[in-house]
Amino acid sequence: GVEVTFTGRNGAETLVCSVTGNNTTCSSDYNHRVAVVNDFLVLRELTSSDTGTFTVRDKMGEVIGVNTVTVE
């Protein structure tokens, strides 16, 4: 499984989703706009508050992906 977190302009890291097999559990801020499609996490309805860094970690806490997003 993996865990996806988001770090925004304020520097605070928040949990976006945890994915284990076919089971995806998302925080309430993201629940209605996240989908997992063919092993990709899809985030819809982006706003400027989504500008920041999304980090993917495995279950051991190792970083396996970092994506920086800018929404203007």
C-alpha positions in Angstrom: 0.0 0.0 0.0 0.9 3.6 -0.3 0.1 6.9 1.4 -0.3 10.2 -0.4 0.3 13.5 1.5 0.1 17.1 0.5 2.3 20.0 1.7 0.9 23.4 0.8 2.2 27.0 1.1 1.8 27.0 4.9 4.3 24.1 5.2 1.8 21.8 6.9 1.7 18.2 5.7 -1.8 16.6 5.4 -3.0 13.2 4.5 -4.7 13.0 1.1 -5.3 9.2 0.7 -4.1 5.8 1.7 -4.3 3.1 -1.0 -4.1 -0.6 -0.1 -4.9 -2.9 -3.0 -8.3 -1.8 -4.4 -9.2 0.0 -1.2 -8.7 3.8 -1.2 -9.3 5.8 1.9 -9.2 9.6 1.6 -9.5 12.5 4.0 -12.8 14.5 3.9 -11.1 17.4 2.0 -10.2 15.1 -0.9 -12.8 12.3 -0.8 -15.2 13.8 -3.4 -12.5 14.7 -5.9 -10.0 11.8 -5.9 -10.2 8.6 -8.0 -7.7 5.8 -8.6 -7.6 4.8 -12.3 -5.1 2.2 -13.5 -2.8 2.8 -10.6 -2.9 6.5 -11.1 -4.3 8.9 -8.4 -6.5 11.4 -10.2 -7.3 14.7 -8.5 -10.2 16.7 -9.9 -11.5 20.3 -9.4 -8.1 21.8 -8.7 -7.9 25.3 -7.2 -5.0 27.5 -6.2 -5.1 26.0 -2.7 -3.9 22.7 -4.3 -0.6 24.4 -5.2 2.1 22.5 -3.4 3.8 19.1 -3.2 2.1 15.7 -3.2 4.3 13.0 -1.8 3.8 9.2 -2.2 5.3 6.9 0.4 5.3 3.1 0.7 4.1 1.4 3.9 7.6 1.6 5.3 7.6 5.4 5.0 10.0 5.5 2.0 9.3 8.3 -0.5 8.6 6.7 -3.9 7.2 9.7 -5.7 7.1 13.5 -5.4 4.9 15.7 -7.6 4.9 19.5 -7.4 1.7 21.1 -8.6 1.1 24.8 -9.5 -2.5 26.0 -10.0 -2.9 29.6 -11.0 
